[in-house]
Amino acid sequence: MKNRLLKSIILGVVVMGLAWACQPPDELPIIPKISYNRVEFFDQAAGSDSLVLYINFEDGDGDIGLRSTEDSYPYHPFNYIIDADRRLVYFGETDYKLPFYSVPLVVSGGQFRPLEKEKLFSETDTRRPFNCEQYEVIKFNLDNTGTNTEIDTFFIQKNPNNNNIYVDFYRKVNGNYEFLDWASVFSTTGCGTNFNARFPIFDTDNLGKSLSGTLRYSMLSAGFGIVLKKDTFKLKVYIKDRALHDSNVIESPDLTLDNITLN
């Protein structure tokens, strides 16, 4: 269900281009710090347009970046939701005992093993009709042979630590900025894409060493020109290091596509 919905929207997938310069600054804090550099827009005649964000960064121990294959705890995509009787919560089923709890689980041979103690998720049943924010369609092995599998739709809580760069768009409407939810722009079930993603480890040899430089993050979408048009908008951005420290949040100045277009 989810894959069909994803294919129905016109937003392109998020991709990244990265450029950095490493320097040996002295006594930088281990919590990453960022500052705004600039935003550029490339209007493509065919295909997805490109909005390119440049941010300056510094980090005292250089532990920034995630490999694309790192999906194990604590960088896993989501937590499962269980009920008060520790039963997994499925889409469409109602026979559950409140409250609900959130817990990261490993599924192996049909057994679910928690990776940490569950945390209270909700005292009430907050489930809505199918949407990509609350549900995940999962195929897993019931045994260790790889042949006995089951597909089901689970109630989940997305893990923010699965990404390390977070970009929110705000559009000015009647003089006030309003959050622009890209995941819902072309999808009534929130199954579009947003622009939170990953940048990779710059250099494994620099892990544990101070780093500073400029990060170039390219976002592709056929929807920029359609949704933003002549509007004024701005971005709010922060990054996260491997130790799960959040950087400061930065804001761009007021932007329009016309003012930042390079071609």
WODAUR-V948429 format. One record per pair of residues at least 12 apart in sequence whose C-alpha atoms are under 7 Angstrom apart, sorted by sequence separation. I is the first residue (numbers start at 0). J is the second residue. If there is no record, write none. Layout:
BEGIN
I/J  I/J
END
This chain:
BEGIN
39/51  84/96  103/115  138/150  181/193  236/248  237/249  38/51  39/52  82/95  83/96  102/115  137/150  138/151  235/248  236/249  38/52  82/96  83/97  102/116  136/150  137/151  235/249  236/250  37/52  38/53  82/97  83/98  102/117  136/151  137/152  235/250  37/53  82/98  83/99  101/117  102/118  136/152  234/250  235/251  36/53  82/99  100/117  101/118  135/152  136/153  234/251  35/53  36/54  81/99  82/100  100/118  101/119  134/152  135/153  233/251  35/54  36/55  80/99  81/100  100/119  101/120  134/153  135/154  233/252  34/54  35/55  80/100  81/101  99/119  100/120  134/154  135/155  233/253  33/54  34/55  80/101  99/120  100/121  133/154  134/155  232/253  233/254  33/55  34/56  79/101  80/102  99/121  133/155  231/253  232/254  33/56  78/101  79/102  98/121  99/122  133/156  231/254  232/255  32/56  33/57  78/102  79/103  98/122  231/255  31/56  32/57  78/103  79/104  97/122  98/123  230/255  31/57  32/58  78/104  97/123  229/255  31/58  229/256  30/58  166/194  29/58  165/194  166/195  28/58  29/59  165/195  27/58  28/59  29/60  109/140  164/195  165/196  27/59  108/140  109/141  164/196  26/59  108/141  109/142  162/195  163/196  164/197  108/142  162/196  163/197  108/143  162/197  163/198  11/47  101/156  131/188  132/189  130/188  131/189  129/188  130/189  131/190  171/230  130/190  170/230  171/231  170/231  171/232  90/152  170/232  89/152  90/153  169/232  170/233  89/153  90/154  169/233  88/153  89/154  168/233  169/234  88/154  168/234  167/234  168/235  166/234  167/235  166/235  167/236  166/236  165/236  165/237  164/237  165/238  80/154  164/238  79/154  80/155  163/238  164/239  79/155  80/156  163/239  78/155  79/156  163/240  77/155  78/156  77/156  78/157  77/157  78/158  76/157  77/158  76/158  75/158  160/243  76/161  74/160  75/161  73/160  74/161  65/197  65/198  66/199  64/198  65/199  66/200  64/199  65/200  64/200  63/200  64/201  61/205  62/206  61/206  62/207  60/206  61/207  60/207  61/208  60/208  61/209  59/208  60/209  61/210  59/209  58/209  59/210  58/210  57/210  58/211  57/211  56/211  57/212  56/212  55/212  56/213  55/213  54/213  55/214  53/213  54/214  53/214  54/215  53/215  52/215  53/216  51/215  52/216  51/216  52/217  51/217  50/217  51/218  49/217  50/218  49/218  50/219  49/219  48/219  49/220  47/219  48/220  47/220  48/221  47/221  46/221  48/223  64/240  8/185  63/240  64/241  8/186  62/240  63/241  62/241  12/192  13/194  10/192  27/209  8/191  5/190  24/209  4/190  5/191  23/209  23/210  22/210  21/210  22/211  21/211  20/211  21/212  20/212  19/212  20/213  19/213  18/213  19/214  18/214  17/214  18/215  17/215  16/215  17/216  16/216  15/216  16/217  15/217  14/217  15/218  14/218  13/218  14/219  13/219  12/219  11/219  12/220  11/220  31/240  10/220  11/221  10/221  9/221  10/222  9/222  33/246  30/244  32/246  33/247  35/249  31/246  32/247  34/249  30/246  35/251  40/256  42/260  40/259  41/260  39/259  40/260  41/261  42/262  38/259  39/260  40/261  41/262  39/261
END
